[in-house]
Amino acid sequence: MQAVSTDKQYDAVIVGAGPAGSTLAMRLAKAGRRVLIAEQASFPRYHIGESLTGQCAETLEELGLGDYMGGGRYPVKHGVTVHGQKERSKFWVPVQRRDDNGDPLVRTTWQVRRKEFDAKLLETAIARGAHFIHGTAKKILGSPEKPDGVKVIDQTGAAHNFRAHIVVDASGQGAFLGRQQVLGPISDAGYEKQIAIFAHVTGLLLDPEPNHGNTHILYGKSFHWSWVIPQDDSVTSLGIVIPNAVYKASGLGKRDFFLKYLSELNPELSRRVADIEIVSPVRAISNYSYRYPQSAGPGFLAIGDAQGFLDPIFSFGVTIALKEAHIAASEIETYLDSGGEYGFENYLLKVKQAREIVQLIIDTFWQYPLAFLRLAHYSHKQDIAELFYGRFYEESTLELEAVKLMRELVGKKTTAKPIKNSARGPSFKK
Ligand SMILES: Cc1cc2nc3c(=O)[nH]c(=O)nc-3n(C[C@H](O)[C@H](O)[C@H](O)COP(=O)(O)OP(=O)(O)OC[C@H]3O[C@@H](n4cnc5c(N)ncnc54)[C@H](O)[C@@H]3O)c2cc1C
């Protein structure tokens, strides 16, 4: 990875070079802004989050990465099949949105190997003019009310104080600004007591072409589910998600639990995994669901997982990361042009709408699975496709009949509870 700049004053310092950080850096650098990304991991590095939506594909094309993504590099995804316990509770959601006339527009998107995908985004950001330092952001400079830079410790142990007009937190579940008390008190988002256990496998039964690259979600019972996300011609990402308490009570290690549960969770899953071989470490992540109340303010802004994450079931994370980076780029331009006077109103509004819609979809799925099945499979297929596409930011999304119906169903049940120890964050078990 290309080396560091020794410059110490920037328009923006971005903590984290995941999809959110690199996308924002690309946009700001292209606009001629002085931008620095600090990333603590050595790229290429493994990351979970391998299935993209149609919206995500559109954003990547807007970034000029359509050619890179296409051409057989990554599996093509036409949609997702959600398998219930019985064949009749199965539903299919294509990668499809409405065009400007309201007619269905079918397209495809991709499944990605994050190791390569994230490295490509970072390389592109650097090639387009972003500066980069391989190091860990340790603390903010200035105050939590108005950060004006970041102290970074590089790989040799040397400390750098980078001053910036705006500090952007794209540190994912590292939650850099949250842990520095900049974003307000952390809340759980309702799904925090889950654990995901996952690995790459060969020998999993996929659908024949052209559907080989599609996602499968397999429902066990409330809060028990599994994902199947093809990675290339032979390797598939396979994960199970269950309440943490169920895993702990089993007394089993990750690998044994994973193998046992794969054969018990869902009949269709048992059929598909009968001959698998695990070809990667079995990894786990727990307590990944949380949110912070303040995603932007004087001298700071948070994008992607750094400001909150809910539930990975419908693969919305990278879409949100890219789209928030995209919106944030123009907002940061306005902020810089205003000499720090602009209050990020548009960003706050859009992010609030999108994250509420995502919460609504997920709450409805878990609290009213039969109603969700009816919407997705019979009465409001087109609306559900639009939502799975990742169209969370358009005002018209609020007018979708399915959104209105879900709001009536879920009502006031969607409420976040404060987490007592706000220094707590998600935990990874390697
Ligand atoms: C079990 C599970 C399954 C998922 N499946 C999907 C899926 O199929 N599709 C999907 O779209 N999303 C999925 N997600 C969500 C997805 O992984 C995230 O939403 C996405 O990676 C967020 O991108 P980001 O850029 O915000 O953060 P990240 O991708 O996490 O990037 C953050 C970067 O910041 C760096 N960093 C952290 N702290 C510091 C620091 N102090 N200094 C310097 N660098 C730092 C990290 O090393 C990392 O590289 C899943 C999530 C989970 C938990």
The ligand as an SDF file (V2000), in Angstrom:
LIG
                    3D

 53 58  0  0  0  0  0  0  0  0999 V2000
  -22.3690  -11.1320   10.7090 C   0  0  0  0  0  0  0  0  0  0  0  0
  -22.3980   -9.9930    9.7460 C   0  0  0  0  0  0  0  0  0  0  0  0
  -22.7080  -10.2160    8.4010 C   0  0  0  0  0  0  0  0  0  0  0  0
  -22.7630   -9.1450    7.4960 C   0  0  0  0  0  0  0  0  0  0  0  0
  -23.1080   -9.3630    6.1840 N   0  0  0  0  0  0  0  0  0  0  0  0
  -23.2210   -8.3130    5.3330 C   0  0  0  0  0  0  0  0  0  0  0  0
  -23.5560   -8.5070    3.9600 C   0  0  0  0  0  0  0  0  0  0  0  0
  -23.7500   -9.6130    3.4920 O   0  0  0  0  0  0  0  0  0  0  0  0
  -23.6430   -7.4080    3.1820 N   0  0  0  0  0  0  0  0  0  0  0  0
  -23.4280   -6.1330    3.6450 C   0  0  0  0  0  0  0  0  0  0  0  0
  -23.5550   -5.1670    2.8910 O   0  0  0  0  0  0  0  0  0  0  0  0
  -23.0730   -5.9390    4.9280 N   0  0  0  0  0  0  0  0  0  0  0  0
  -22.9630   -6.9820    5.7820 C   0  0  0  0  0  0  0  0  0  0  0  0
  -22.5700   -6.7690    7.0550 N   0  0  0  0  0  0  0  0  0  0  0  0
  -22.2700   -5.4030    7.4770 C   0  0  0  0  0  0  0  0  0  0  0  0
  -20.9290   -4.9230    6.9320 C   0  0  0  0  0  0  0  0  0  0  0  0
  -19.9070   -5.7880    7.3700 O   0  0  0  0  0  0  0  0  0  0  0  0
  -20.6520   -3.5190    7.4440 C   0  0  0  0  0  0  0  0  0  0  0  0
  -21.8360   -2.7680    7.4890 O   0  0  0  0  0  0  0  0  0  0  0  0
  -19.6380   -2.7680    6.5680 C   0  0  0  0  0  0  0  0  0  0  0  0
  -18.3920   -3.4250    6.5340 O   0  0  0  0  0  0  0  0  0  0  0  0
  -19.4580   -1.3510    7.1210 C   0  0  0  0  0  0  0  0  0  0  0  0
  -18.4440   -0.6720    6.4270 O   0  0  0  0  0  0  0  0  0  0  0  0
  -17.6330    0.4860    7.1430 P   0  0  0  0  0  0  0  0  0  0  0  0
  -16.7390    1.0500    6.1150 O   0  0  0  0  0  0  0  0  0  0  0  0
  -18.5690    1.3550    7.8800 O   0  0  0  0  0  0  0  0  0  0  0  0
  -16.7730   -0.2530    8.2760 O   0  0  0  0  0  0  0  0  0  0  0  0
  -15.6740   -1.4160    8.1430 P   0  0  0  0  0  0  0  0  0  0  0  0
  -15.8510   -2.1460    6.8770 O   0  0  0  0  0  0  0  0  0  0  0  0
  -15.7270   -2.1850    9.3970 O   0  0  0  0  0  0  0  0  0  0  0  0
  -14.2880   -0.6320    8.0730 O   0  0  0  0  0  0  0  0  0  0  0  0
  -13.7800    0.0460    9.1880 C   0  0  0  0  0  0  0  0  0  0  0  0
  -12.2660    0.1190    9.0780 C   0  0  0  0  0  0  0  0  0  0  0  0
  -11.8020    0.9600   10.1340 O   0  0  0  0  0  0  0  0  0  0  0  0
  -10.5920    0.4320   10.6710 C   0  0  0  0  0  0  0  0  0  0  0  0
  -10.4140    0.9820   12.0270 N   0  0  0  0  0  0  0  0  0  0  0  0
  -11.1750    0.7330   13.1230 C   0  0  0  0  0  0  0  0  0  0  0  0
  -10.7390    1.4560   14.1790 N   0  0  0  0  0  0  0  0  0  0  0  0
   -9.6790    2.1820   13.7290 C   0  0  0  0  0  0  0  0  0  0  0  0
   -8.7930    3.1080   14.3470 C   0  0  0  0  0  0  0  0  0  0  0  0
   -8.9360    3.4730   15.6390 N   0  0  0  0  0  0  0  0  0  0  0  0
   -7.7870    3.6530   13.6030 N   0  0  0  0  0  0  0  0  0  0  0  0
   -7.6320    3.3040   12.2860 C   0  0  0  0  0  0  0  0  0  0  0  0
   -8.4340    2.4250   11.6680 N   0  0  0  0  0  0  0  0  0  0  0  0
   -9.4590    1.8780   12.3520 C   0  0  0  0  0  0  0  0  0  0  0  0
  -10.8220   -1.0670   10.6250 C   0  0  0  0  0  0  0  0  0  0  0  0
   -9.5820   -1.7790   10.6350 O   0  0  0  0  0  0  0  0  0  0  0  0
  -11.5930   -1.2260    9.3070 C   0  0  0  0  0  0  0  0  0  0  0  0
  -10.7220   -1.5140    8.2230 O   0  0  0  0  0  0  0  0  0  0  0  0
  -22.4870   -7.8370    7.9580 C   0  0  0  0  0  0  0  0  0  0  0  0
  -22.1620   -7.6130    9.3000 C   0  0  0  0  0  0  0  0  0  0  0  0
  -22.1190   -8.6680   10.1940 C   0  0  0  0  0  0  0  0  0  0  0  0
  -21.7920   -8.4010   11.6300 C   0  0  0  0  0  0  0  0  0  0  0  0
  1  2  1  0
  2  3  1  0
  2 52  2  0
  3  4  2  0
  4  5  1  0
  4 50  1  0
  5  6  2  0
  6  7  1  0
  6 13  1  0
  7  8  2  0
  7  9  1  0
  9 10  1  0
 10 11  2  0
 10 12  1  0
 12 13  2  0
 13 14  1  0
 14 15  1  0
 14 50  1  0
 15 16  1  0
 16 17  1  0
 16 18  1  0
 18 19  1  0
 18 20  1  0
 20 21  1  0
 20 22  1  0
 22 23  1  0
 23 24  1  0
 24 25  2  0
 24 26  1  0
 24 27  1  0
 27 28  1  0
 28 29  2  0
 28 30  1  0
 28 31  1  0
 31 32  1  0
 32 33  1  0
 33 34  1  0
 33 48  1  0
 34 35  1  0
 35 36  1  0
 35 46  1  0
 36 37  1  0
 36 45  1  0
 37 38  2  0
 38 39  1  0
 39 40  1  0
 39 45  2  0
 40 41  1  0
 40 42  2  0
 42 43  1  0
 43 44  2  0
 44 45  1  0
 46 47  1  0
 46 48  1  0
 48 49  1  0
 50 51  2  0
 51 52  1  0
 52 53  1  0
M  END
$$$$
